[in-house]
Amino acid sequence: MTAPPTPALDTASERPAPAAAAALRTFRLTVVATPQPPLTELVALPLVRQGVAPPRAPHRPGPRPRERHQRLADFGPRWSSRGDLPDPRLAGRRVFTLALEGMAGLRPLAQVQNLTAPGLYAALAARRPGWCSGGTAPVLLGPVHVCEPVDGVAEVSAVARRSGRAHAVAARLEGIDGRWRCTALQIG
């Protein structure tokens, strides 16, 4: 028996170009198995050493704590809502001016004590940056910017200039007993 005749192929139209033919001949895909740990034997890696507390920031701003018991709310300072507080822009300007001039030696630093938290005042009194202590040039404070993330909390920032140098200042003000109290101050 003879095989049925095959139709004639147009070899010129089906042949790839010589460069493509060379690329097809040299390309070879090889699948290599990569070693993987078995999924049943997962071992937890300790990220913190046993007995060592993780480092924490000295002040972590966030929402104010809520009062849990009404009888405890009768004693000590009371949180104030935004409606019971004065303009935070003026309070921020006052805190910045008193703190910067007090650190520069242009006024007694004790004048800022009633506007700040006790720990913040102690930190201000303990350390003065080098740029604050030299010279008698006045401290010029730019416009104060206010952001109120939570009711009764304001974050204020400004740029202070002294002797041709600019320094960023930022503070967190919290409403306590109907007035703003600075709980965090950053001077750059």
N, CA, C and O atoms as a DFTB+ gen file, in Angstrom:
752 C
 N C O
     1  1       0.819      -1.138       0.000
     2  2       0.000       0.000       0.000
     3  2       0.882       1.226       0.000
     4  3       1.958       1.301       0.594
     5  1       0.367       2.106      -0.667
     6  2       1.125       3.337      -0.795
     7  2       0.459       4.399       0.050
     8  3      -0.756       4.380       0.247
     9  1       1.245       5.311       0.541
    10  2       0.748       6.396       1.387
    11  2       0.020       7.407       0.531
    12  3       0.376       7.610      -0.630
    13  1      -1.009       8.052       1.096
    14  2      -1.721       9.053       0.307
    15  2      -0.793      10.234       0.026
    16  3       0.104      10.541       0.810
    17  1      -1.024      10.862      -1.070
    18  2      -0.143      11.969      -1.415
    19  2      -0.349      13.144      -0.436
    20  3      -1.479      13.451      -0.058
    21  1       0.758      13.796      -0.033
    22  2       0.693      14.946       0.876
    23  2       0.666      16.209       0.040
    24  3       1.311      16.291      -1.005
    25  1      -0.080      17.184       0.505
    26  2      -0.112      18.416      -0.269
    27  2       1.247      19.100      -0.222
    28  3       1.989      18.955       0.749
    29  1       1.554      19.809      -1.223
    30  2       2.847      20.498      -1.330
    31  2       2.853      21.683      -0.365
    32  3       1.882      22.436      -0.291
    33  1       3.945      21.841       0.367
    34  2       4.098      22.924       1.330
    35  2       4.903      24.046       0.713
    36  3       5.885      23.820       0.005
    37  1       4.471      25.246       0.992
    38  2       5.240      26.403       0.558
    39  2       6.305      26.651       1.615
    40  3       6.033      27.286       2.634
    41  1       7.488      26.165       1.383
    42  2       8.546      26.215       2.384
    43  2       9.078      27.619       2.608
    44  3       9.643      27.888       3.668
    45  1       8.924      28.507       1.669
    46  2       9.460      29.860       1.826
    47  2       8.637      30.668       2.818
    48  3       9.203      31.488       3.540
    49  1       7.307      30.466       2.885
    50  2       6.472      31.262       3.779
    51  2       6.452      30.717       5.199
    52  3       6.166      31.473       6.128
    53  1       6.743      29.439       5.404
    54  2       6.675      28.855       6.742
    55  2       8.017      28.812       7.441
    56  3       8.067      28.516       8.635
    57  1       9.092      29.090       6.756
    58  2      10.403      29.062       7.402
    59  2      10.624      30.355       8.177
    60  3      10.320      31.438       7.677
    61  1      11.150      30.248       9.395
    62  2      11.471      31.466      10.136
    63  2      12.707      32.139       9.552
    64  3      13.497      31.524       8.836
    65  1      12.847      33.397       9.873
    66  2      14.013      34.138       9.418
    67  2      15.268      33.525      10.027
    68  3      15.178      32.884      11.074
    69  1      16.425      33.698       9.414
    70  2      17.640      33.049       9.933
    71  2      17.987      33.486      11.365
    72  3      18.445      32.651      12.144
    73  1      17.787      34.767      11.748
    74  2      18.126      35.204      13.108
    75  2      17.167      34.605      14.124
    76  3      17.587      34.182      15.201
    77  1      15.883      34.567      13.788
    78  2      14.894      33.976      14.691
    79  2      15.115      32.488      14.839
    80  3      14.899      31.934      15.917
    81  1      15.545      31.827      13.770
    82  2      15.812      30.387      13.836
    83  2      16.976      30.122      14.783
    84  3      16.966      29.140      15.525
    85  1      17.971      30.988      14.758
    86  2      19.110      30.804      15.656
    87  2      18.673      31.015      17.108
    88  3      19.134      30.304      18.000
    89  1      17.779      31.995      17.352
    90  2      17.301      32.241      18.700
    91  2      16.444      31.084      19.200
    92  3      16.525      30.724      20.374
    93  1      15.640      30.508      18.346
    94  2      14.808      29.372      18.744
    95  2      15.662      28.163      19.067
    96  3      15.321      27.370      19.945
    97  1      16.744      28.025      18.375
    98  2      17.599      26.866      18.628
    99  2      18.385      27.003      19.931
   100  3      18.661      25.995      20.582
   101  1      18.755      28.232      20.330
   102  2      19.590      28.401      21.518
   103  2      18.783      28.554      22.805
   104  3      19.334      28.375      23.891
   105  1      17.504      28.876      22.714
   106  2      16.682      29.073      23.904
   107  2      16.253      27.735      24.446
   108  3      15.695      26.904      23.729
   109  1      16.522      27.534      25.730
   110  2      16.135      26.280      26.354
   111  2      15.684      26.587      27.775
   112  3      16.388      27.272      28.517
   113  1      14.544      26.098      28.147
   114  2      13.979      26.311      29.470
   115  2      14.245      25.088      30.317
   116  3      13.892      23.967      29.953
   117  1      14.881      25.328      31.467
   118  2      15.172      24.234      32.382
   119  2      14.514      24.546      33.712
   120  3      14.759      25.607      34.286
   121  1      13.693      23.652      34.209
   122  2      13.024      23.818      35.488
   123  2      13.881      23.140      36.546
   124  3      14.188      21.951      36.461
   125  1      14.259      23.937      37.550
   126  2      15.098      23.430      38.626
   127  2      14.288      23.499      39.911
   128  3      13.717      24.542      40.231
   129  1      14.234      22.427      40.630
   130  2      13.514      22.398      41.903
   131  2      14.364      23.113      42.950
   132  3      15.537      22.787      43.132
   133  1      13.764      24.097      43.641
   134  2      14.489      24.806      44.695
   135  2      14.120      24.195      46.034
   136  3      12.956      23.871      46.267
   137  1      15.087      24.035      46.908
   138  2      14.770      23.434      48.215
   139  2      13.919      24.399      49.049
   140  3      14.254      25.577      49.174
   141  1      12.849      23.908      49.602
   142  2      11.943      24.685      50.443
   143  2      11.782      23.941      51.760
   144  3      11.779      22.710      51.774
   145  1      11.649      24.667      52.869
   146  2      11.383      23.968      54.131
   147  2       9.975      23.392      54.101
   148  3       9.076      23.972      53.494
   149  1       9.788      22.276      54.742
   150  2       8.441      21.707      54.769
   151  2       7.491      22.629      55.522
   152  3       7.886      23.264      56.500
   153  1       6.259      22.706      55.079
   154  2       5.285      23.599      55.674
   155  2       4.819      23.142      57.048
   156  3       4.268      23.946      57.800
   157  1       5.019      21.898      57.391
   158  2       4.555      21.394      58.681
   159  2       5.533      21.713      59.797
   160  3       5.146      21.651      60.964
   161  1       6.780      22.053      59.500
   162  2       7.778      22.284      60.530
   163  2       8.148      23.766      60.596
   164  3       9.328      24.108      60.517
   165  1       7.165      24.643      60.738
   166  2       7.441      26.065      60.863
   167  2       7.942      26.372      62.267
   168  3       7.351      25.928      63.251
   169  1       9.009      27.115      62.358
   170  2       9.596      27.477      63.639
   171  2       9.458      28.990      63.805
   172  3       9.854      29.753      62.924
   173  1       8.904      29.413      64.917
   174  2       8.743      30.845      65.176
   175  2      10.080      31.425      65.610
   176  3      10.737      30.895      66.506
   177  1      10.473      32.506      64.975
   178  2      11.712      33.177      65.343
   179  2      11.410      34.230      66.397
   180  3      10.514      35.049      66.195
   181  1      12.120      34.237      67.504
   182  2      11.871      35.268      68.520
   183  2      12.420      36.609      68.046
   184  3      13.593      36.709      67.687
   185  1      11.581      37.636      68.044
   186  2      11.997      38.965      67.627
   187  2      12.489      39.803      68.798
   188  3      13.182      40.801      68.604
   189  1      12.133      39.400      70.008
   190  2      12.561      40.101      71.209
   191  2      13.207      39.087      72.129
   192  3      12.680      37.991      72.319
   193  1      14.343      39.443      72.702
   194  2      15.013      38.525      73.611
   195  2      14.216      38.371      74.899
   196  3      13.553      39.308      75.344
   197  1      14.282      37.198      75.488
   198  2      13.580      36.912      76.723
   199  2      14.116      37.790      77.844
   200  3      15.330      37.902      78.016
   201  1      13.228      38.410      78.605
   202  2      13.616      39.201      79.752
   203  2      14.043      40.620      79.420
   204  3      14.360      41.384      80.332
   205  1      14.063      41.007      78.136
   206  2      14.464      42.363      77.752
   207  2      13.232      43.075      77.221
   208  3      12.592      42.605      76.281
   209  1      12.905      44.194      77.817
   210  2      11.729      44.946      77.388
   211  2      12.037      45.659      76.072
   212  3      13.139      46.177      75.895
   213  1      11.079      45.690      75.151
   214  2      11.323      46.407      73.893
   215  2      11.438      47.898      74.163
   216  3      10.784      48.412      75.071
   217  1      12.263      48.603      73.387
   218  2      12.407      50.042      73.615
   219  2      11.120      50.777      73.278
   220  3      10.437      50.434      72.313
   221  1      10.795      51.771      74.058
   222  2       9.587      52.561      73.852
   223  2       9.969      54.030      73.755
   224  3      10.936      54.478      74.371
   225  1       9.216      54.751      72.993
   226  2       9.446      56.189      72.894
   227  2       9.084      56.842      74.219
   228  3       8.186      56.359      74.908
   229  1       9.762      57.935      74.602
   230  2       9.443      58.562      75.885
   231  2       8.036      59.144      75.917
   232  3       7.432      59.231      76.987
   233  1       7.511      59.539      74.780
   234  2       6.146      60.074      74.739
   235  2       5.487      59.575      73.462
   236  3       5.983      59.823      72.363
   237  1       4.378      58.877      73.605
   238  2       3.658      58.369      72.445
   239  2       2.326      59.087      72.368
   240  3       1.368      58.684      73.027
   241  1       2.249      60.164      71.561
   242  2       0.988      60.892      71.488
   243  2      -0.097      60.021      70.879
   244  3       0.168      59.190      70.010
   245  1      -1.276      60.213      71.329
   246  2      -2.413      59.452      70.829
   247  2      -3.675      59.965      71.477
   248  3      -3.664      61.015      72.120
   249  1      -4.746      59.249      71.317
   250  2      -5.998      59.694      71.927
   251  2      -5.886      59.721      73.447
   252  3      -5.152      58.932      74.043
   253  1      -6.615      60.627      74.055
   254  2      -6.604      60.729      75.513
   255  2      -7.342      59.539      76.121
   256  3      -8.271      59.007      75.512
   257  1      -6.940      59.127      77.301
   258  2      -7.656      58.026      77.944
   259  2      -9.059      58.461      78.354
   260  3      -9.284      59.613      78.727
   261  1      -9.974      57.545      78.280
   262  2     -11.361      57.813      78.666
   263  2     -11.546      57.538      80.154
   264  3     -10.877      56.677      80.727
   265  1     -12.448      58.269      80.760
   266  2     -12.733      58.059      82.166
   267  2     -13.571      56.793      82.326
   268  3     -14.629      56.662      81.710
   269  1     -13.098      55.867      83.152
   270  2     -13.806      54.598      83.317
   271  2     -14.866      54.666      84.412
   272  3     -15.947      54.094      84.278
   273  1     -14.555      55.347      85.461
   274  2     -15.481      55.401      86.577
   275  2     -15.805      56.855      86.882
   276  3     -14.907      57.696      86.921
   277  1     -17.053      57.150      87.093
   278  2     -17.465      58.521      87.350
   279  2     -16.925      59.025      88.684
   280  3     -16.599      60.205      88.808
   281  1     -16.827      58.156      89.676
   282  2     -16.360      58.608      90.978
   283  2     -14.886      59.011      90.928
   284  3     -14.466      59.876      91.697
   285  1     -14.091      58.404      90.041
   286  2     -12.694      58.788      89.907
   287  2     -12.549      60.105      89.154
   288  3     -11.524      60.777      89.273
   289  1     -13.566      60.479      88.381
   290  2     -13.493      61.711      87.609
   291  2     -13.665      62.946      88.485
   292  3     -13.384      64.055      88.031
   293  1     -14.119      62.788      89.727
   294  2     -14.327      63.934      90.602
   295  2     -13.017      64.465      91.179
   296  3     -12.995      65.578      91.704
   297  1     -11.935      63.707      91.097
   298  2     -10.672      64.110      91.691
   299  2      -9.627      64.318      90.605
   300  3      -9.646      63.636      89.580
   301  1      -8.721      65.254      90.827
   302  2      -7.620      65.478      89.901
   303  2      -8.021      66.310      88.692
   304  3      -9.132      66.837      88.638
   305  1      -7.121      66.431      87.723
   306  2      -7.417      67.253      86.543
   307  2      -8.508      66.616      85.686
   308  3      -8.660      65.395      85.647
   309  1      -9.261      67.474      85.002
   310  2     -10.339      67.001      84.127
   311  2     -10.008      67.385      82.694
   312  3      -9.532      68.489      82.428
   313  1     -10.263      66.468      81.781
   314  2     -10.066      66.737      80.353
   315  2     -11.116      67.729      79.897
   316  3     -12.275      67.646      80.304
   317  1     -10.722      68.656      79.065
   318  2     -11.637      69.664      78.549
   319  2     -11.897      69.415      77.068
   320  3     -11.000      69.001      76.333
   321  1     -13.131      69.670      76.636
   322  2     -13.437      69.527      75.212
   323  2     -13.053      70.815      74.505
   324  3     -12.749      71.814      75.155
   325  1     -13.064      70.799      73.185
   326  2     -12.609      71.946      72.391
   327  2     -13.461      73.187      72.639
   328  3     -12.943      74.303      72.584
   329  1     -14.731      73.023      72.907
   330  2     -15.601      74.164      73.156
   331  2     -15.277      74.910      74.436
   332  3     -15.624      76.084      74.560
   333  1     -14.620      74.262      75.395
   334  2     -14.284      74.883      76.673
   335  2     -12.892      75.510      76.685
   336  3     -12.459      76.033      77.712
   337  1     -12.176      75.463      75.536
   338  2     -10.786      75.897      75.498
   339  2     -10.613      77.144      74.634
   340  3     -11.390      77.358      73.703
   341  1      -9.593      77.980      74.932
   342  2      -9.331      79.152      74.087
   343  2      -8.674      78.746      72.762
   344  3      -8.488      77.559      72.493
   345  1      -8.332      79.723      71.954
   346  2      -7.730      79.491      70.641
   347  2      -6.373      78.794      70.795
   348  3      -5.502      79.314      71.493
   349  1      -6.170      77.629      70.158
   350  2      -4.889      76.932      70.313
   351  2      -3.735      77.662      69.623
   352  3      -2.580      77.480      70.006
   353  1      -4.028      78.479      68.620
   354  2      -2.968      79.214      67.931
   355  2      -2.287      80.204      68.889
   356  3      -1.061      80.316      68.906
   357  1      -3.088      80.914      69.677
   358  2      -2.524      81.863      70.649
   359  2      -1.783      81.140      71.768
   360  3      -0.724      81.587      72.210
   361  1      -2.341      80.026      72.222
   362  2      -1.679      79.259      73.281
   363  2      -0.354      78.678      72.786
   364  3       0.636      78.675      73.518
   365  1      -0.335      78.187      71.546
   366  2       0.910      77.660      70.981
   367  2       1.964      78.736      70.827
   368  3       3.135      78.508      71.129
   369  1       1.553      79.928      70.351
   370  2       2.495      81.035      70.214
   371  2       3.082      81.415      71.580
   372  3       4.274      81.704      71.692
   373  1       2.246      81.413      72.602
   374  2       2.712      81.763      73.949
   375  2       3.704      80.726      74.480
   376  3       4.733      81.085      75.053
   377  1       3.395      79.439      74.289
   378  2       4.303      78.375      74.748
   379  2       5.637      78.472      74.015
   380  3       6.694      78.403      74.641
   381  1       5.594      78.631      72.691
   382  2       6.836      78.716      71.918
   383  2       7.675      79.917      72.346
   384  3       8.880      79.789      72.562
   385  1       7.047      81.073      72.467
   386  2       7.781      82.286      72.817
   387  2       8.412      82.169      74.202
   388  3       9.592      82.476      74.373
   389  1       7.638      81.729      75.184
   390  2       8.171      81.619      76.546
   391  2       9.278      80.570      76.628
   392  3      10.297      80.795      77.282
   393  1       9.087      79.427      75.971
   394  2      10.089      78.361      76.037
   395  2      11.387      78.780      75.335
   396  3      12.473      78.588      75.883
   397  1      11.285      79.347      74.136
   398  2      12.493      79.722      73.400
   399  2      13.231      80.874      74.069
   400  3      14.458      80.847      74.167
   401  1      12.501      81.884      74.530
   402  2      13.175      82.989      75.206
   403  2      13.733      82.556      76.557
   404  3      14.781      83.047      76.975
   405  1      13.054      81.651      77.241
   406  2      13.575      81.131      78.507
   407  2      14.839      80.313      78.306
   408  3      15.776      80.417      79.097
   409  1      14.876      79.495      77.250
   410  2      16.074      78.704      76.980
   411  2      17.220      79.575      76.490
   412  3      18.386      79.234      76.688
   413  1      16.899      80.700      75.849
   414  2      17.945      81.610      75.364
   415  2      18.472      82.505      76.475
   416  3      19.465      83.206      76.280
   417  1      17.831      82.496      77.630
   418  2      18.267      83.329      78.734
   419  2      17.718      84.740      78.683
   420  3      18.188      85.604      79.424
   421  1      16.732      85.001      77.827
   422  2      16.143      86.330      77.721
   423  2      15.035      86.557      78.744
   424  3      14.622      87.699      78.949
   425  1      14.549      85.511      79.384
   426  2      13.537      85.605      80.430
   427  2      13.699      84.397      81.341
   428  3      14.316      83.411      80.938
   429  1      13.161      84.443      82.563
   430  2      13.256      83.273      83.451
   431  2      12.491      82.077      82.868
   432  3      11.358      82.220      82.410
   433  1      13.113      80.924      82.891
   434  2      12.483      79.721      82.349
   435  2      11.285      79.290      83.193
   436  3      10.419      78.562      82.708
   437  1      11.228      79.731      84.445
   438  2      10.111      79.363      85.319
   439  2       8.778      79.902      84.810
   440  3       7.727      79.428      85.242
   441  1       8.792      80.884      83.900
   442  2       7.547      81.429      83.377
   443  2       6.794      80.427      82.505
   444  3       5.592      80.583      82.292
   445  1       7.473      79.411      82.004
   446  2       6.820      78.408      81.170
   447  2       6.319      77.221      81.995
   448  3       5.673      76.321      81.456
   449  1       6.607      77.214      83.278
   450  2       6.277      76.061      84.123
   451  2       4.775      75.817      84.208
   452  3       4.351      74.661      84.189
   453  1       3.955      76.861      84.302
   454  2       2.504      76.671      84.419
   455  2       1.855      76.227      83.118
   456  3       0.710      75.776      83.128
   457  1       2.565      76.345      81.996
   458  2       2.001      75.978      80.698
   459  2       2.398      74.578      80.249
   460  3       1.873      74.089      79.249
   461  1       3.308      73.921      80.960
   462  2       3.826      72.631      80.535
   463  2       3.566      71.562      81.578
   464  3       3.284      71.851      82.741
   465  1       3.669      70.314      81.130
   466  2       3.580      69.173      82.044
   467  2       4.846      69.136      82.902
   468  3       5.889      69.618      82.461
   469  1       4.785      68.577      84.113
   470  2       5.957      68.582      84.997
   471  2       7.197      67.924      84.382
   472  3       8.305      68.443      84.520
   473  1       7.021      66.809      83.721
   474  2       8.176      66.132      83.111
   475  2       8.797      66.944      81.987
   476  3      10.016      66.943      81.813
   477  1       7.965      67.633      81.229
   478  2       8.475      68.463      80.136
   479  2       9.250      69.656      80.682
   480  3      10.299      70.011      80.144
   481  1       8.751      70.271      81.736
   482  2       9.474      71.397      82.327
   483  2      10.826      70.952      82.883
   484  3      11.819      71.667      82.748
   485  1      10.866      69.797      83.495
   486  2      12.138      69.283      84.023
   487  2      13.138      69.057      82.891
   488  3      14.327      69.337      83.049
   489  1      12.661      68.550      81.745
   490  2      13.551      68.328      80.601
   491  2      14.040      69.655      80.025
   492  3      15.201      69.765      79.632
   493  1      13.174      70.656      79.971
   494  2      13.581      71.970      79.474
   495  2      14.627      72.605      80.390
   496  3      15.587      73.206      79.907
   497  1      14.452      72.479      81.694
   498  2      15.378      73.080      82.638
   499  2      16.720      72.357      82.670
   500  3      17.741      72.959      83.003
   501  1      16.727      71.074      82.326
   502  2      17.956      70.288      82.419
   503  2      18.889      70.513      81.230
   504  3      20.107      70.437      81.392
   505  1      18.351      70.787      80.043
   506  2      19.208      70.845      78.861
   507  2      18.839      72.038      78.002
   508  3      17.666      72.283      77.720
   509  1      19.859      72.777      77.590
   510  2      19.669      73.900      76.675
   511  2      20.511      73.654      75.436
   512  3      21.707      73.384      75.550
   513  1      19.910      73.740      74.246
   514  2      20.712      73.582      73.021
   515  2      21.751      74.689      72.909
   516  3      21.568      75.773      73.464
   517  1      22.834      74.422      72.196
   518  2      23.919      75.387      72.056
   519  2      23.502      76.661      71.360
   520  3      24.004      77.736      71.686
   521  1      22.588      76.561      70.401
   522  2      22.178      77.763      69.672
   523  2      21.347      78.687      70.551
   524  3      21.223      79.873      70.241
   525  1      20.775      78.178      71.637
   526  2      19.939      79.006      72.504
   527  2      20.766      79.864      73.460
   528  3      20.360      80.976      73.798
   529  1      21.901      79.367      73.891
   530  2      22.603      80.035      74.978
   531  2      23.482      81.193      74.537
   532  3      23.803      82.039      75.371
   533  1      23.886      81.281      73.292
   534  2      24.808      82.329      72.872
   535  2      24.105      83.533      72.277
   536  3      23.144      83.384      71.522
   537  1      24.589      84.755      72.618
   538  2      24.102      85.973      71.997
   539  2      22.898      86.578      72.698
   540  3      22.312      85.996      73.611
   541  1      22.556      87.769      72.231
   542  2      21.412      88.487      72.796
   543  2      20.370      88.799      71.738
   544  3      19.471      89.608      71.971
   545  1      20.479      88.170      70.581
   546  2      19.524      88.431      69.495
   547  2      18.133      87.966      69.906
   548  3      18.000      86.959      70.601
   549  1      17.084      88.691      69.481
   550  2      15.721      88.277      69.835
   551  2      15.301      87.025      69.053
   552  3      15.858      86.712      68.001
   553  1      14.329      86.340      69.585
   554  2      13.754      85.171      68.922
   555  2      12.535      85.640      68.132
   556  3      11.603      86.206      68.702
   557  1      12.543      85.404      66.825
   558  2      11.420      85.774      65.965
   559  2      10.652      84.514      65.609
   560  3      11.233      83.547      65.116
   561  1       9.360      84.521      65.855
   562  2       8.525      83.345      65.625
   563  2       7.610      83.602      64.447
   564  3       6.916      84.618      64.399
   565  1       7.607      82.684      63.498
   566  2       6.750      82.790      62.320
   567  2       5.312      82.410      62.644
   568  3       4.964      82.239      63.812
   569  1       4.473      82.277      61.616
   570  2       3.072      81.914      61.862
   571  2       2.953      80.515      62.473
   572  3       3.717      79.608      62.142
   573  1       1.985      80.363      63.364
   574  2       1.759      79.092      64.058
   575  2       0.697      78.304      63.303
   576  3      -0.380      78.824      63.011
   577  1       1.003      77.055      62.989
   578  2       0.075      76.169      62.287
   579  2      -0.536      75.202      63.291
   580  3       0.158      74.688      64.168
   581  1      -1.851      74.952      63.161
   582  2      -2.586      74.142      64.136
   583  2      -3.229      72.957      63.440
   584  3      -3.779      73.086      62.346
   585  1      -3.157      71.795      64.088
   586  2      -3.871      70.590      63.655
   587  2      -4.536      70.007      64.907
   588  3      -3.887      69.853      65.942
   589  1      -5.823      69.684      64.810
   590  2      -6.548      69.129      65.955
   591  2      -6.985      67.703      65.631
   592  3      -8.068      67.504      65.080
   593  1      -6.147      66.691      65.968
   594  2      -6.476      65.306      65.614
   595  2      -7.610      64.701      66.443
   596  3      -8.343      63.839      65.957
   597  1      -7.755      65.150      67.693
   598  2      -8.758      64.609      68.611
   599  2      -9.385      65.793      69.340
   600  3      -8.750      66.836      69.497
   601  1     -10.615      65.635      69.780
   602  2     -11.278      66.700      70.522
   603  2     -10.500      67.008      71.796
   604  3     -10.251      66.113      72.604
   605  1     -10.118      68.259      71.979
   606  2      -9.375      68.658      73.168
   607  2      -7.881      68.492      73.049
   608  3      -7.172      68.660      74.040
   609  1      -7.366      68.163      71.857
   610  2      -5.928      68.013      71.633
   611  2      -5.564      68.832      70.401
   612  3      -6.256      68.763      69.385
   613  1      -4.489      69.603      70.481
   614  2      -4.017      70.398      69.353
   615  2      -2.516      70.181      69.187
   616  3      -1.767      70.163      70.163
   617  1      -2.091      70.017      67.936
   618  2      -0.672      69.912      67.618
   619  2      -0.310      71.169      66.843
   620  3      -0.888      71.438      65.790
   621  1       0.639      71.937      67.353
   622  2       1.006      73.221      66.771
   623  2       2.470      73.180      66.338
   624  3       3.291      72.486      66.938
   625  1       2.778      73.939      65.283
   626  2       4.154      74.003      64.787
   627  2       4.422      75.398      64.251
   628  3       3.498      76.127      63.890
   629  1       5.701      75.759      64.205
   630  2       6.112      77.068      63.697
   631  2       7.606      77.011      63.388
   632  3       8.281      76.022      63.672
   633  1       8.101      78.099      62.798
   634  2       9.529      78.245      62.525
   635  2      10.031      79.429      63.337
   636  3       9.483      80.528      63.244
   637  1      11.066      79.208      64.129
   638  2      11.668      80.268      64.944
   639  2      12.995      80.669      64.309
   640  3      13.756      79.816      63.853
   641  1      13.264      81.963      64.282
   642  2      14.510      82.487      63.719
   643  2      15.254      83.271      64.799
   644  3      14.675      84.063      65.543
   645  1      16.563      83.015      64.851
   646  2      17.414      83.756      65.781
   647  2      18.811      83.816      65.201
   648  3      19.387      82.787      64.849
   649  1      19.352      85.002      65.101
   650  2      20.704      85.236      64.577
   651  2      20.877      84.661      63.176
   652  3      21.936      84.119      62.858
   653  1      19.859      84.771      62.343
   654  2      19.956      84.308      60.963
   655  2      19.769      82.822      60.767
   656  3      19.900      82.345      59.640
   657  1      19.469      82.065      61.811
   658  2      19.254      80.619      61.699
   659  2      17.790      80.307      61.940
   660  3      17.139      80.949      62.764
   661  1      17.279      79.331      61.229
   662  2      15.882      78.920      61.372
   663  2      15.823      77.576      62.100
   664  3      16.643      76.690      61.863
   665  1      14.837      77.444      62.991
   666  2      14.663      76.216      63.770
   667  2      13.177      75.872      63.792
   668  3      12.337      76.736      64.045
   669  1      12.859      74.615      63.530
   670  2      11.470      74.160      63.585
   671  2      11.104      73.850      65.032
   672  3      11.893      73.259      65.770
   673  1       9.903      74.253      65.429
   674  2       9.405      73.940      66.765
   675  2       8.002      73.344      66.613
   676  3       7.212      73.790      65.781
   677  1       7.715      72.353      67.413
   678  2       6.398      71.698      67.382
   679  2       6.023      71.317      68.808
   680  3       6.888      71.022      69.633
   681  1       4.721      71.328      69.086
   682  2       4.250      71.009      70.443
   683  2       2.896      70.325      70.369
   684  3       2.145      70.498      69.410
   685  1       2.606      69.559      71.384
   686  2       1.287      68.934      71.550
   687  2       0.640      69.590      72.756
   688  3       1.189      69.570      73.858
   689  1      -0.527      70.169      72.539
   690  2      -1.278      70.822      73.604
   691  2      -2.498      69.979      73.925
   692  3      -3.198      69.520      73.023
   693  1      -2.753      69.774      75.216
   694  2      -3.927      69.018      75.648
   695  2      -4.757      69.909      76.564
   696  3      -4.224      70.627      77.410
   697  1      -6.062      69.847      76.379
   698  2      -6.960      70.658      77.191
   699  2      -7.191      70.023      78.543
   700  3      -7.785      68.949      78.639
   701  1      -6.723      70.682      79.589
   702  2      -6.868      70.180      80.957
   703  2      -7.400      71.326      81.813
   704  3      -6.804      72.403      81.851
   705  1      -8.496      71.104      82.487
   706  2      -9.114      72.089      83.383
   707  2      -9.408      73.416      82.681
   708  3      -9.216      74.482      83.267
   709  1      -9.865      73.359      81.454
   710  2     -10.280      74.556      80.731
   711  2      -9.156      75.392      80.159
   712  3      -9.397      76.522      79.733
   713  1      -7.914      74.870      80.133
   714  2      -6.811      75.611      79.526
   715  2      -5.868      74.625      78.836
   716  3      -5.886      73.427      79.120
   717  1      -5.056      75.143      77.937
   718  2      -4.125      74.291      77.198
   719  2      -2.873      74.044      78.037
   720  3      -2.339      74.955      78.671
   721  1      -2.419      72.784      78.026
   722  2      -1.167      72.429      78.696
   723  2      -0.291      71.698      77.685
   724  3      -0.748      70.765      77.025
   725  1       0.960      72.117      77.564
   726  2       1.903      71.510      76.626
   727  2       2.439      70.218      77.236
   728  3       3.027      70.234      78.318
   729  1       2.234      69.098      76.539
   730  2       2.703      67.804      77.036
   731  2       3.902      67.278      76.259
   732  3       4.565      66.345      76.712
   733  1       4.192      67.858      75.095
   734  2       5.366      67.453      74.303
   735  2       5.854      68.674      73.534
   736  3       5.056      69.440      72.992
   737  1       7.178      68.849      73.492
   738  2       7.775      69.991      72.795
   739  2       9.010      69.515      72.072
   740  3       9.876      68.876      72.669
   741  1       9.099      69.822      70.791
   742  2      10.252      69.430      69.968
   743  2      10.853      70.699      69.371
   744  3      10.156      71.463      68.703
   745  1      12.133      70.922      69.608
   746  2      12.841      72.079      69.060
   747  2      13.968      71.550      68.192
   748  3      14.852      70.840      68.671
   749  1      13.933      71.902      66.907
   750  2      14.932      71.377      65.973
   751  2      16.031      72.341      65.660
   752  3      16.933      72.018      64.887
